């Protein structure tokens, strides 16, 4: 039994959204993901998928992509990304599948770990952050705290956090997310969202204040799920 992660699948089986417009690396990327997945992941394993799952705008359209994920081996935990406009009622989503579950204001477990998280948002001090982002930034802090408190109140001490957005700005300055992560003694944080040239010099990948941060964008991982436990 092992724990893997990958994010930013950007599936679009029911929409016209070819990913190779972002470069040849993305050509037939879903085939690459599936091939690598089947080589290593078994039904006993768990995979954390931190957002940007489907390009679909409507819940019904996204089912093609979610079915594709669900049919892959292992239990899947999915959190929301900035492009997941199809995301609707969390209770409705969590009734869809036995082996694919959705994370929002709750937590899941892997052995003696609690899996917590939220989408996250751009952090203050970054080049693109404006006053309009403050409301969403604050709301996402609340959602992360709800998830972490639920795990702590259930007696979990070992915690992994899933975020879609990086937990810092592009200068790697402290944010409310990193403060909360330290406060709750989180062991690992996985996140995605970053792609292509933006990765140069802007990747938090490794240990900071005793916490391991892991970038999991599909193209960064060469479309190959990464084993983290």
N, C-alpha and C positions, 0 to 999 in steps of 0.2 A: 504494500500500500504506500503510495507516494503522492505528494502534492505538487502540482504543476501550475503554471500561469502563462497567459498570453492575453493581449488586449487588442483593441482596434482591428477587429476582423473585417469590418466594412463590407459586409455581405450585401448582395443585391440581386438575389435570384429572381425577384419579382419586379424589379425596376431597372430602368436603363441608366446604369451608373458604372461604366467600365473604369476600373481602377488603374489601368495601364496609362491613363492620361497623366498620372503622377510619376511615370517612369516605367521602364521595362521590367524593373524588379517586381512590379505589381501584376505583371501579366499572369493570368491563370492562378492568382494567389490563393484562391480557395482550394484548388487542387493541391497546392504545396502544403497548406495547413493540414488538410485531411491526410495526405501521405505521411507527413512527419508525425501527426497525432497517432495514426494507426501503428506506427513502428514502435511506439514506446508506452502508450497509455492503455491501461487495462480497465475492466469494469470495477476493479477495487480501488482505483485511483480517484483523485479529485482535481478539478481544473478551475482556477479562478480567472474570470474573464472581466476585466475592468473597463467596460464601456466601449462605445462606438461599435455596436454589434451589427446593426442593419441600417441601410440607407432608406428603408421604407418610412413613409410619413404616416401611414395608417396602421393601426393594430392588426387588422386582418391581413394586410400585405406582409407584415413582418413575420407571420407564422411560417412562411416558406423558409426563411432564414433560421428561425428558432427551431423548427423541425430538423433542419440539417444539423444544427449543433446538438440537439437532443439525441439524435441517432448515433453520434460518436460515442465511443466507450467512456466510461467514468461518470462520476457525478459532477455536474457543472454548477458553479455559483456565479451569477451574472450581476454586475452593478451597472448603473446608468452612465452613459457618456453624453457629450454635448450634442451629438448628432442623432441620438436615440429619441426622435420625436414621436415614435410609435408607442413609447412607454406609457401605459395607462395605469389602472388600478393595481396596486401591488398585491392585493388579495386575489384578484382575478388572475394575474400573471402566475401566482404561486399555486393555482389550481390546475395549471395547464399540463404539467409534467411531473413525473415521479423523480426523475434523475436530473432535472434542471430547475434550479431555484433562483429567486431574484432577491437582491439585497437592498433594503430601504428601511431605515429606522429599526432594523432588527439585526440578528447575527446568526451565523451557522457554526457548526463545529467540525473540526478535523482532529481526530484523536483528542489530545488534551489542549488543543488550541481553539480559541474563539476567532471566527472570521468576521470582522466588522468592516464598516465603510460607508461611503457615500460618493456622489459624483465629484465633489470639490468644485473649485472655481479659480479664476485668476486671482493672484494675491497682490495686495497693495505694494507699491514700489516698483512694479513691473512696467515695462514700456507702454503696454496697451491698457493698463488699469485706469479706469475713470471713476468718478463719483457714482455713475450709474451701476457699477458693479458691486457697490457696497451691500445692497440689499440681498443679492444672491450669495455673496461671500458670507454674510452673517447667517443666512438660512442654512447654508451647507455646514457651517460649524455646529449649528443646533442638531442637524441630522446625524453628524458624526458622533456628537456627544450622546444622543439617544441610543445609538448603536453600541457605543462603548459602555455606557451605563447598564444597558441590558445584559451585556456579557459579564461585567463586574458583579452585578447583583445576582447573577446565577453562579458565582463562585469561580469564574475563570481568571487566571493570573497570566496565562500566556496568550498573547493577542497578535494577530496579523491584520493589518488594515489595507483595504482596497480603496484606492482613489482613481478617478479617471485623470483629473488634472494633476500636474506636479504640485507638491505641497508647499513650494516656495516660489518666489518670483525668479526671474532669469538671472538675478544677482546672488541667488542662494541665501537671501536674508531670512531671518526667522519670521514665521507667520503664526497666526492663531492655530493653524493646523499642526505645525511642528511643535508648538507649545503644548497642545492637547496630546499629541503623540507621546511626548516626553512625560507629561503628567500621568498618563495611564500606563506607562512602562511598556509601550508597544515594542515588539521584537523586530518585526519586518513591516515595511510598507511597499506595496506594489502600486505602480501607476503607469499610465500610458499617455496618449494625446500628442506626444511629440513625434514628428516625422521629418525625414529628409535632412536638408541642410540646416534646419533649425537645431538639429542635435549637436552641431559643432559648438563646443564650449558651453552648452546649456543643459547638460545632463547631470542630474544628481543620481549617481549610481555607485553605491558603496555605503560605508558607515559614516554617520553623522550623529554625534552625541550618543553613541552607543546603539543607534537604531540602523538597521540595514535597509537602504532604499534601493528598489529594483525597478528599472524601466522595462516595460513589457510590451511596448508597441510591436505589432506583428512584423513590420518591416525591419525594425531594429533587431529582432530575434531571428531574422531570416525565415519568418513564418514557421518557426519550430518552437513549440511550447517548452518553457524552461522549468526544470525541476528545482524547487526551492526547499523541499523537505523530503 
